[in-house]
Amino acid sequence: MGFNGKSLILIGTILFIFQIANFFSIEIITPELERAQVLAAIASLIIILIGFLFKQFEPLAGKKASLKGENKFIFDKNIPNEVIDELAWGSEAILTSTAAAAILIHNDGVNILRRGITSSNEFSPGDTCLRSTKDMKLISLANTKFYPGRDEFSDFCPEIPSILVVPINAKAFILIGGWSAKCFTKSDEKWINNWSKKINNIFLKNNI
């Protein structure tokens, strides 16, 4: 059983039932025993209360979206094999080890890789992507439903629930869409951010 609100409520309830059963099985009740029973009952109720509070603040897992688009793997055949091998390996790792549904890598005005559920339209970066490369900071859109600039990503993957924009350098970035809202962990972000630095080194080595 995982440690969560439901498990705490169950444990508290079981302890409360046990102490009630124990109370009725006692033949002689002393003041000391009464105090112990009251303290046990209070402790059980506190555990149950904590369980309800814990359950209330547990994050709800996002529902997996039914995304529109085809599952594709498209890349720029003009880029060197060393570069495409790295991008192919990394994009596959992200799609299989995280909640990512779609990946796009953009470099200097060209979409050099698209993989996963993608739109057939040509994607052009907007304010959010350009801000990420300008500031060289990862931008996480945990729930695009409430993001006013979500139309920027319609040509990436329509109605994608969550997005990571990860800068590679001043003219390149990785765009990753998730199957559900709030589906990317801090570990995912850290790993992808480190991968973007590796990509930049490979770009420099190959004069891209």
C-alpha positions as CSV (number, residue, x, y, z in Angstrom):
1,M,0.0,0.0,0.0
2,G,1.4,3.4,-0.9
3,F,1.7,6.1,1.7
4,N,-1.3,8.4,0.9
5,G,-4.4,9.8,2.5
6,K,-6.4,6.7,2.0
7,S,-3.9,4.5,3.7
8,L,-3.7,6.9,6.7
9,I,-7.5,6.9,7.0
10,L,-7.5,3.0,6.9
11,I,-4.8,2.7,9.5
12,G,-6.5,5.2,11.8
13,T,-9.8,3.4,11.5
14,I,-8.3,0.0,12.2
15,L,-6.6,1.3,15.3
16,F,-9.8,2.9,16.5
17,I,-11.7,-0.3,16.1
18,F,-9.0,-2.3,17.9
19,Q,-9.1,0.0,20.9
20,I,-12.9,-0.1,21.1
21,A,-12.8,-3.9,20.9
22,N,-10.1,-3.9,23.6
23,F,-12.2,-1.7,25.8
24,F,-15.2,-4.0,25.8
25,S,-13.0,-7.1,26.5
26,I,-11.7,-5.6,29.7
27,E,-13.3,-7.0,32.9
28,I,-12.0,-4.4,35.4
29,I,-11.7,-0.7,34.3
30,T,-9.2,1.4,36.3
31,P,-8.7,5.2,36.0
32,E,-5.3,4.6,34.4
33,L,-6.9,2.3,31.8
34,E,-9.6,4.9,31.0
35,R,-7.0,7.5,30.4
36,A,-5.0,5.2,28.1
37,Q,-8.2,4.3,26.2
38,V,-9.1,8.0,25.7
39,L,-5.5,8.8,24.5
40,A,-5.6,5.8,22.1
41,A,-9.0,7.0,20.7
42,I,-7.7,10.6,20.3
43,A,-4.6,9.3,18.6
44,S,-6.6,7.2,16.2
45,L,-8.9,10.1,15.3
46,I,-5.9,12.4,14.7
47,I,-4.5,9.8,12.3
48,I,-7.8,9.7,10.4
49,L,-8.0,13.5,10.4
50,I,-4.5,13.8,9.0
51,G,-5.4,11.2,6.3
52,F,-8.4,13.4,5.2
53,L,-6.2,16.5,5.1
54,F,-3.5,14.6,3.2
55,K,-6.0,13.2,0.7
56,Q,-7.4,16.7,0.2
57,F,-4.0,18.1,-0.9
58,E,-2.9,15.1,-3.0
59,P,-2.4,16.2,-6.7
60,L,-4.9,14.7,-9.1
61,A,-3.3,12.8,-11.9
62,G,-4.0,14.5,-15.2
63,K,-6.3,12.6,-17.6
64,K,-4.5,11.4,-20.7
65,A,-5.7,13.5,-23.7
66,S,-6.9,12.1,-27.0
67,L,-4.5,14.0,-29.3
68,K,-5.2,14.7,-32.9
69,G,-2.4,13.9,-35.3
70,E,-0.2,11.1,-36.8
71,N,2.6,9.4,-35.1
72,K,5.6,10.5,-37.2
73,F,9.4,10.6,-37.2
74,I,10.5,13.3,-39.6
75,F,14.1,14.8,-39.7
76,D,16.2,17.1,-41.9
77,K,18.2,14.8,-44.1
78,N,20.7,17.6,-44.7
79,I,22.2,17.5,-41.2
80,P,25.2,15.3,-40.4
81,N,24.7,11.6,-39.3
82,E,26.3,12.3,-35.9
83,V,23.7,14.9,-35.2
84,I,20.7,13.0,-36.3
85,D,21.9,9.9,-34.4
86,E,22.0,11.9,-31.2
87,L,18.6,13.5,-31.8
88,A,17.0,10.2,-32.7
89,W,18.4,8.5,-29.6
90,G,17.4,11.4,-27.3
91,S,13.9,11.9,-28.7
92,E,13.2,8.1,-28.4
93,A,14.4,8.1,-24.8
94,I,12.1,11.0,-23.9
95,L,9.1,9.5,-25.6
96,T,9.6,6.1,-23.9
97,S,10.8,7.2,-20.4
98,T,8.6,10.3,-19.8
99,A,5.0,11.3,-20.4
100,A,6.0,13.0,-23.6
101,A,3.7,12.6,-26.6
102,A,5.4,14.8,-29.2
103,I,8.9,16.3,-29.7
104,L,10.1,19.0,-32.1
105,I,13.6,20.4,-32.4
106,H,13.9,23.8,-34.1
107,N,17.1,25.3,-35.3
108,D,17.6,28.7,-36.9
109,G,14.2,28.8,-38.6
110,V,14.1,25.1,-39.5
111,N,12.3,22.3,-37.8
112,I,15.1,19.7,-38.0
113,L,13.2,16.9,-36.2
114,R,9.6,16.1,-35.4
115,R,8.6,12.9,-33.6
116,G,5.5,11.5,-31.9
117,I,2.0,12.8,-32.4
118,T,2.5,15.8,-34.6
119,S,0.4,18.2,-36.7
120,S,0.9,18.1,-40.5
121,N,1.2,21.9,-40.4
122,E,4.6,23.7,-40.4
123,F,5.4,25.0,-36.9
124,S,6.8,28.5,-36.5
125,P,8.0,29.7,-33.1
126,G,6.1,32.5,-31.3
127,D,6.7,34.7,-28.3
128,T,7.0,31.8,-25.8
129,C,9.7,29.9,-27.7
130,L,11.6,33.1,-28.6
131,R,11.5,34.2,-25.0
132,S,13.0,30.8,-23.9
133,T,15.9,31.1,-26.3
134,K,16.5,34.8,-25.5
135,D,16.6,34.2,-21.7
136,M,18.1,30.7,-22.1
137,K,15.7,29.3,-19.6
138,L,13.4,26.3,-19.7
139,I,9.7,27.3,-19.8
140,S,7.2,24.8,-18.4
141,L,3.5,25.2,-19.4
142,A,2.0,22.7,-16.9
143,N,-1.5,23.2,-18.2
144,T,-1.9,24.8,-21.6
145,K,-5.7,25.1,-21.1
146,F,-5.1,28.2,-18.9
147,Y,-2.2,29.6,-21.0
148,P,-3.3,32.6,-23.1
149,G,-0.7,32.0,-25.7
150,R,-1.5,28.4,-26.3
151,D,-2.4,29.1,-30.0
152,E,1.3,29.4,-30.7
153,F,1.5,25.6,-30.4
154,S,-1.5,24.6,-32.6
155,D,0.8,23.7,-35.5
156,F,3.0,21.7,-33.1
157,C,0.3,19.4,-31.7
158,P,-3.3,20.6,-31.4
159,E,-4.7,20.7,-27.9
160,I,-1.6,19.4,-26.3
161,P,-2.2,19.5,-22.5
162,S,1.3,20.5,-21.3
163,I,4.5,21.8,-22.9
164,L,8.2,22.1,-22.2
165,V,10.2,24.6,-24.1
166,V,13.9,23.9,-23.6
167,P,16.5,26.2,-25.2
168,I,19.6,24.7,-26.9
169,N,21.2,28.0,-27.8
170,A,20.1,31.5,-29.0
171,K,18.6,30.1,-32.2
172,A,17.6,26.5,-31.3
173,F,15.2,24.9,-28.9
174,I,13.4,21.6,-28.0
175,L,9.6,21.6,-27.8
176,I,8.1,18.7,-25.9
177,G,4.4,18.1,-25.5
178,G,2.9,15.9,-22.7
179,W,0.0,13.5,-22.8
180,S,-1.7,15.2,-19.8
181,A,-1.5,18.3,-17.7
182,K,1.3,18.5,-15.0
183,C,2.8,15.3,-16.4
184,F,6.5,16.3,-16.4
185,T,8.6,15.9,-13.2
186,K,11.5,18.0,-12.1
187,S,13.7,15.1,-12.9
188,D,12.4,15.1,-16.5
189,E,13.1,18.8,-16.8
190,K,16.6,18.4,-15.4
191,W,17.5,15.5,-17.7
192,I,16.1,17.2,-20.8
193,N,17.9,20.4,-19.9
194,N,21.2,18.6,-19.6
195,W,20.5,16.8,-22.9
196,S,20.0,20.2,-24.6
197,K,23.5,21.2,-23.5
198,K,24.9,18.1,-25.1
199,I,23.0,18.9,-28.3
200,N,24.5,22.4,-28.4
201,N,28.0,20.9,-28.1
202,I,27.3,18.6,-31.1
203,F,25.9,21.5,-33.0
204,L,29.1,23.5,-32.5
205,K,31.2,20.6,-33.4
206,N,29.3,20.1,-36.7
207,N,29.0,23.9,-37.4
208,I,25.2,23.8,-37.2
